[in-house]
Amino acid sequence: MIVEQRIYHLKPGAMHEFLRMYQDEGLPIQRDALGNLLGYFVAEIGELNRVVQLWGYDNFEDRGARRAALSANGAWRAFLGKAGHMVVRQESELLTPAPFSPIK
């Protein structure tokens, strides 16, 4: 298994609207395409105005196929057109669990 950590840095003041829009529109589309949402978090201390998503995949090829399907989805592209202006920057890391990790 691999875990993709995606961090979205939002414009100050955009958090509430972004979360509402993502929960109502973006999440159902992503969940259908990507499948295994491990967690969705909001930063409360430190660097603020960011959300963190953790998605689990069987392997790198599984991730690539699922992300390609998501990118080809017209509903997802429409969602990005509505929500994209709230995102200042984004980061993505692929993580491999250590042998003792509870997420395997």
C-alpha positions in Angstrom: 0.0 0.0 0.0 1.0 3.6 -0.6 -0.6 6.7 1.0 -0.9 10.0 -0.9 -0.8 13.0 1.3 -2.3 16.0 -0.4 -2.1 19.4 1.3 -4.1 22.4 0.0 -3.2 25.9 1.1 -6.3 28.1 1.0 -6.9 31.8 0.8 -7.5 33.3 4.2 -11.3 33.3 4.9 -12.0 30.5 2.3 -12.0 27.5 4.6 -15.7 27.4 5.5 -16.8 27.7 1.9 -14.2 25.3 0.6 -15.1 22.6 3.1 -18.8 23.0 2.4 -18.3 22.8 -1.3 -15.9 19.9 -1.1 -18.2 17.9 1.2 -21.2 18.5 -1.0 -19.7 18.2 -4.4 -16.0 17.2 -4.5 -15.9 14.4 -2.1 -18.5 12.2 -3.7 -16.7 12.5 -7.0 -13.3 11.8 -5.5 -14.6 8.9 -3.4 -16.1 7.2 -6.5 -12.8 7.6 -8.4 -10.1 7.2 -5.8 -11.9 4.9 -3.3 -9.9 4.8 -0.1 -10.0 8.0 1.8 -8.0 7.4 5.0 -8.5 10.9 6.5 -9.3 14.5 5.9 -7.9 17.1 8.3 -7.9 20.9 9.0 -4.9 22.5 10.4 -5.6 24.2 13.8 -2.1 25.1 14.9 1.0 26.1 13.0 0.5 27.1 9.3 -3.2 27.7 9.0 -5.6 27.8 6.1 -4.8 24.3 4.9 -6.5 21.0 4.6 -4.8 17.6 4.4 -6.2 14.6 2.6 -4.8 11.1 3.0 -5.7 8.6 0.2 -4.7 4.9 0.2 -3.8 3.0 -3.0 -2.7 -0.6 -3.6 0.4 0.6 -5.5 1.7 3.4 -7.7 0.0 2.0 -10.8 -3.4 1.9 -8.9 -2.9 5.5 -8.0 -2.1 6.5 -11.5 -5.1 4.8 -13.0 -7.5 6.2 -10.4 -6.1 9.8 -10.7 -6.3 9.6 -14.5 -10.0 8.5 -14.2 -10.7 11.4 -11.8 -9.0 13.9 -14.2 -11.1 12.7 -17.1 -14.3 13.1 -15.1 -16.3 16.1 -16.4 -18.0 16.6 -13.0 -14.6 16.8 -11.3 -13.4 19.4 -13.8 -16.5 21.4 -13.2 -15.9 21.2 -9.4 -12.3 22.4 -9.9 -13.7 25.3 -11.9 -15.8 26.4 -8.9 -13.4 25.7 -6.1 -10.0 26.2 -7.6 -9.9 29.9 -7.0 -9.8 29.2 -3.2 -6.6 27.2 -3.4 -3.3 29.2 -3.3 -1.0 26.2 -3.7 -1.0 22.4 -3.2 1.5 19.7 -2.3 1.4 16.0 -2.9 3.6 13.2 -1.3 3.5 9.5 -1.8 4.2 7.7 1.5 5.0 4.0 2.1 4.0 2.7 5.5 6.8 1.5 7.8 6.6 -2.2 8.8 5.1 -1.4 12.2 2.6 1.2 10.9 -1.1 0.5 11.8 -1.9 1.5 8.2 -0.4 -1.3 6.0 
